[in-house]
């Protein structure tokens, strides 16, 4: 374990505070705020009186959810036949089943999905 039982840990991701909602000796749960862009960052944990830990081989990603209107500029989600562009610096996480689109153009960005998720292929 991390020896967290006595002290609330402080977590930062990409230099931004992550609000710790719960912790135990081997797990920390925190919630981040919004990010203006897709970011890949290390997670840094400070346990007061014990020191800092920096993730090694584990990275945090701020991503845009396919199912979020904000991913699409606040407009509607993509509809059947739409032409979709994922731009440089944007990572979109496919978290829902989509209609059949005419084209998904990945123009320097990334489209990621969980291969274990049901009905996402």
TAWO-V876262 format. One record per backbone hydrogen bond with DSSP energy under -0.5 kcal/mol. CO is the residue of the C=O (numbers start at 0). NH is the residue of the N-H. E is the energy in kcal/mol with one decimal. If there is no record, write none. Layout:
BEGIN
co:nh:e
CO:NH:E
CO:NH:E
END
This chain:
BEGIN
co:nh:e
3:6:-0.7
7:47:-0.5
9:45:-3.1
10:17:-3.0
11:43:-2.7
12:15:-1.9
15:12:-2.7
16:18:-0.6
17:10:-0.6
18:30:-2.3
21:28:-2.8
24:1:-4.0
26:23:-2.6
28:20:-2.7
28:21:-1.6
30:18:-1.9
38:40:-0.5
38:61:-2.6
40:59:-3.1
41:13:-1.1
42:54:-2.5
43:11:-2.5
44:46:-0.5
44:52:-2.7
45:9:-2.9
45:47:-0.7
46:49:-2.9
46:50:-2.2
50:46:-3.0
52:44:-3.0
54:56:-0.6
57:42:-0.5
59:40:-2.6
60:62:-0.6
61:38:-0.8
62:64:-0.5
63:92:-2.9
64:67:-1.9
67:70:-1.0
67:71:-0.6
68:71:-0.9
68:73:-2.5
69:72:-1.4
71:74:-1.2
78:81:-2.3
81:83:-0.6
81:101:-1.7
81:102:-1.3
83:104:-3.5
84:86:-0.7
85:106:-2.1
85:108:-1.1
86:89:-2.1
88:37:-0.8
89:109:-2.3
90:63:-3.0
91:93:-0.6
91:111:-2.7
92:65:-2.6
92:94:-1.2
93:113:-0.5
98:100:-0.5
99:80:-2.5
102:83:-3.0
102:104:-0.5
103:105:-0.6
104:85:-2.8
104:106:-0.9
105:107:-1.0
106:87:-0.9
107:88:-0.8
109:91:-2.7
111:93:-3.3
112:114:-0.7
113:116:-1.7
116:119:-1.3
118:120:-0.6
END
